[in-house]
Amino acid sequence: MQSLCGVCSSVGALVGYSTSGFFVHHLGPQIALGLLAIPAASQIFLGFVIYEKKTFDDSSANKKQAIIENLGGALKGMYETIQFPQVWKPSLYMYLSLALSFSTHEGQFYWYTDPKAGPAFSQELVGMVHAIGALASIVGVLIYHKLLKDYSFRNLLFFAQLVYGLSGMLDLMFILRWNLAIGLPDYLFVVLEECVSQIVSRVRWMPMIVLSTTLCPIGIEGTFFALLMSIDSLGSLSSKWGGAIILHVFHVTRTDFANLWLVILIRNFLRIATLSFIFLVPNTDRLEPGSKSTDIETNGDNLQLLPLKERDEV
């Protein structure tokens, strides 16, 4: 299911990137933003067509009391669950792995389109490069699903994070124009770099999502998974904040790219430095039905963590 969600996400990115570059190049950024906001806004209307069976209760007071008790039980269950080391440790790693990978896309975009310092790509070409990257991310999902899903979370995330940090050196090579020194034209090298980056990013992202599903206690799976995804979103937001700060500190602007290579180098170093927190990830692989799980008492109901099969420590 998580692999299917990953493929759908990549297909959506493919459609978005392939159209956004065309719209920006031919219609301008404001009109393009307005057009691309229409599909996102149309999701509001989906709520009116999703069927949900109504429940009827003669006692309004009892109904409100039941809702309050269910809400209180869910909140208490989440609070107690997040205190378990086998839950907060991988959650902390997921946040750090995202937050410490500073986003430098804004600085790189302006460098891509700069006619003097950069390769002078058009906005349409940049959009197509990202669209090709979205195709490559589908390949990353398939690689994980077919070849890597049976490996332990710790080992898989370790090597995925290591390759993720090393693949960032391709950005550094491009910024320093070393690709021209080895005879690779700009458009070919940037497509190669984007494909490698997206494949590695997706292979790194998939086990974290699968791990998140195993951390959800029975009874509040949806609520707790939403909490973990909010941590994921907070990590992505922190990555953008960190990227903006470091670009500002090193005076990288729309026209000044003298220190952009140094920003990329620091970003790559932080990606590799994230490996020092890999001990937070459990050394487990697949779910094993029937294995011992942890019970959490909440308002008289037993909430259980989904069972994990423990591997022998290496």
C-alpha positions in Angstrom: 0.0 0.0 0.0 2.8 2.4 0.9 4.5 1.6 -2.5 1.2 2.4 -4.3 1.0 5.7 -2.4 4.6 6.5 -3.4 3.8 5.8 -7.1 0.7 8.0 -7.0 2.7 10.8 -5.4 5.4 10.5 -8.1 2.7 10.6 -10.8 1.2 13.7 -9.3 4.7 15.3 -9.2 5.2 14.3 -12.9 2.1 16.0 -14.0 2.7 19.1 -11.9 6.3 19.6 -13.0 5.7 18.9 -16.6 2.9 21.6 -16.8 4.3 24.2 -14.4 7.4 24.8 -16.3 5.4 25.3 -19.5 2.9 27.6 -17.9 5.6 29.7 -16.2 7.6 30.0 -19.4 4.7 31.0 -21.7 2.1 32.6 -19.3 4.2 34.1 -16.5 4.5 33.1 -12.8 1.2 34.7 -11.6 -1.1 33.1 -14.2 0.7 29.8 -13.8 0.3 29.9 -10.0 -3.4 30.6 -10.5 -3.9 27.8 -12.9 -2.0 25.3 -10.8 -4.0 26.3 -7.7 -7.3 25.1 -9.3 -6.6 21.4 -9.0 -5.5 21.8 -5.4 -8.6 23.9 -4.5 -10.9 21.3 -6.3 -10.1 18.8 -3.6 -12.4 20.7 -1.3 -15.3 19.5 -3.3 -14.3 15.9 -2.8 -15.6 16.1 0.8 -19.1 16.7 -0.5 -19.2 13.5 -2.6 -17.6 11.0 -0.2 -20.3 8.9 1.2 -20.4 8.4 5.0 -23.1 6.6 6.8 -24.9 8.7 9.3 -25.3 7.6 12.9 -28.4 8.5 14.9 -28.6 8.7 18.7 -31.7 9.6 20.6 -29.7 11.0 23.5 -27.7 14.0 22.4 -26.0 14.3 25.8 -24.8 10.6 25.7 -23.6 11.2 22.2 -21.5 14.2 23.2 -20.2 12.4 26.2 -19.1 9.4 24.0 -17.4 11.8 21.6 -15.5 13.5 24.4 -14.5 10.1 25.9 -13.2 8.8 22.5 -11.3 12.0 21.9 -9.8 11.9 25.4 -8.8 8.3 24.9 -7.2 8.9 21.6 -5.2 11.9 23.0 -4.1 9.9 26.0 -3.2 7.0 23.9 -1.0 9.1 21.6 0.7 10.8 24.6 1.5 7.5 26.2 2.6 5.8 23.0 5.0 8.6 22.0 6.8 8.1 25.3 7.9 4.6 24.4 11.6 4.5 23.3 10.7 2.2 20.4 8.4 5.0 19.1 10.0 8.4 19.9 13.5 7.3 18.9 12.6 6.4 15.2 10.3 9.4 15.1 13.2 11.7 16.2 15.4 10.1 13.5 12.9 10.7 10.8 12.6 14.4 11.9 16.4 14.9 12.0 17.0 13.1 8.7 14.6 15.5 7.0 15.5 18.7 8.9 19.3 18.4 8.5 19.0 17.9 4.8 18.7 21.7 4.1 16.7 22.6 1.0 18.8 24.7 -1.5 16.4 24.4 -4.4 15.6 28.1 -4.5 19.3 29.1 -4.9 19.9 26.4 -7.4 16.9 27.4 -9.5 18.1 30.9 -9.9 21.6 29.6 -10.7 20.1 27.3 -13.3 18.3 30.1 -15.1 21.1 32.7 -14.8 22.7 33.5 -18.2 26.1 34.5 -16.8 26.9 32.4 -13.7 24.8 29.4 -14.6 23.8 27.3 -17.6 20.9 29.6 -18.6 18.2 27.0 -18.6 14.7 28.2 -19.4 11.9 27.7 -16.8 10.3 25.2 -19.1 13.5 23.1 -19.3 13.8 23.2 -15.5 10.2 22.0 -15.2 10.9 19.1 -17.6 14.1 18.1 -15.7 12.0 17.8 -12.5 9.3 15.9 -14.4 12.0 13.4 -15.5 13.0 13.3 -11.9 9.4 12.4 -10.9 9.6 9.5 -13.4 12.9 8.4 -11.7 11.2 8.5 -8.3 8.7 5.9 -9.5 11.8 3.7 -10.3 12.9 4.3 -6.8 9.6 3.0 -5.4 9.8 -0.1 -7.5 13.4 -0.7 -6.5 12.4 -0.6 -2.8 9.3 -2.7 -3.3 11.0 -5.4 -5.4 14.5 -5.6 -3.9 14.8 -3.8 -0.6 11.7 -4.1 1.5 12.9 -7.2 3.3 16.0 -5.6 4.7 16.1 -4.2 8.3 15.1 -0.6 8.7 18.4 0.4 10.3 20.6 -1.2 7.6 18.5 0.1 4.8 18.2 3.7 6.1 22.0 3.7 6.9 23.0 3.0 3.3 20.2 5.0 1.8 21.3 8.1 3.8 24.9 7.5 3.0 24.2 7.3 -0.7 21.9 10.3 -0.4 24.7 12.4 1.0 27.2 11.2 -1.6 24.8 11.8 -4.5 24.6 15.4 -3.4 28.2 15.8 -4.6 26.7 15.7 -8.1 25.2 19.1 -7.4 28.6 20.4 -6.3 30.2 19.1 -9.5 27.5 20.9 -11.5 27.9 24.2 -9.6 31.7 24.1 -10.2 31.1 23.1 -13.8 33.2 20.0 -13.6 30.8 18.3 -15.9 32.2 20.4 -18.8 35.7 19.3 -17.9 34.8 15.7 -18.4 32.8 16.4 -21.6 29.2 16.1 -20.3 26.9 18.9 -21.5 24.8 20.7 -19.0 21.4 19.4 -19.9 22.6 15.7 -19.9 24.4 16.1 -16.5 21.5 17.8 -14.8 19.1 15.1 -16.0 21.5 12.4 -14.7 21.9 14.2 -11.4 18.1 14.7 -10.9 17.4 11.0 -11.7 20.0 9.8 -9.2 18.8 12.2 -6.6 15.1 11.3 -6.9 15.7 7.5 -6.9 17.9 7.7 -3.8 15.4 10.1 -2.1 12.5 7.7 -2.7 14.4 4.7 -1.5 15.3 6.6 1.6 11.7 7.9 2.1 9.9 4.6 1.7 11.3 2.7 4.7 10.5 5.7 6.9 6.9 5.7 5.8 6.7 1.9 6.3 8.3 2.2 9.7 5.8 4.9 10.7 2.9 2.5 10.0 4.5 -0.1 12.4 4.6 2.4 15.2 0.9 3.0 15.3 -1.0 1.5 18.2 -4.1 -0.6 17.4 -7.3 1.4 17.9 -5.9 4.9 17.0 -3.9 3.9 13.9 -5.2 6.8 11.7 -4.8 9.4 14.4 -1.3 8.4 15.4 -0.2 8.0 11.8 -1.4 11.6 11.2 0.8 12.7 14.1 3.8 11.0 12.6 3.2 12.6 9.3 3.0 15.9 11.0 6.5 15.2 12.3 7.5 14.4 8.7 6.0 17.7 7.5 7.7 19.6 10.3 11.0 18.1 9.3 10.5 19.2 5.7 9.5 22.7 6.9 12.6 22.9 9.1 14.7 21.8 6.0 13.4 24.8 4.1 14.0 27.2 7.0 17.5 25.9 7.4 18.1 26.2 3.7 16.8 29.8 3.6 19.0 30.7 6.6 22.2 29.2 5.2 21.6 30.8 1.8 21.1 34.2 3.6 24.2 33.7 5.8 26.4 33.0 2.8 24.9 35.9 0.8 23.5 33.7 -2.0 20.9 35.8 -3.9 19.2 35.8 -7.3 22.3 37.3 -8.8 25.2 36.4 -6.5 26.2 32.7 -6.5 29.8 33.0 -5.4 29.2 30.9 -2.2 26.6 28.6 -3.6 29.1 25.8 -3.9 29.9 26.1 -0.2 26.3 26.0 0.7 25.9 22.7 -1.3 29.0 21.3 0.4 27.6 22.1 3.9 24.3 20.5 3.0 26.0 17.3 1.8 28.1 17.2 5.0 24.9 17.5 7.2 23.3 14.7 5.2 26.2 12.4 6.0 26.3 13.6 9.6 22.8 12.4 10.1 24.2 8.9 10.1 25.4 9.5 13.6 21.7 9.2 14.7 21.1 5.9 13.0 21.1 4.1 16.3 17.7 5.6 17.0 16.2 3.3 14.3 15.2 -0.2 15.4 17.1 -3.1 13.9 13.9 -4.8 12.6 12.5 -5.7 9.2 9.0 -7.0 8.5 5.9 -7.3 10.7 5.5 -10.7 12.2 1.9 -11.6 13.2 1.7 -13.2 16.6 4.8 -11.8 18.1 4.7 -10.1 21.5 3.6 -6.5 21.5 3.3 -3.7 24.0 0.0 -2.9 25.7 -1.1 0.6 26.6 -4.0 1.1 29.0 -6.2 4.0 27.9 -9.6 4.5 29.5 -10.1 0.8 30.1 -9.2 -0.1 26.5 -6.0 -1.9 25.5 -4.1 -0.2 22.8 -1.4 -2.4 21.2 1.6 -1.4 19.1 1.8 -3.3 15.9 4.3 -6.2 16.4 7.8 -6.0 15.1 10.2 -8.9 14.5 13.5 -8.1 16.2 16.7 -9.0 14.5 19.8 -10.0 16.2 22.1 -7.1 16.9 25.0 -7.1 14.5 
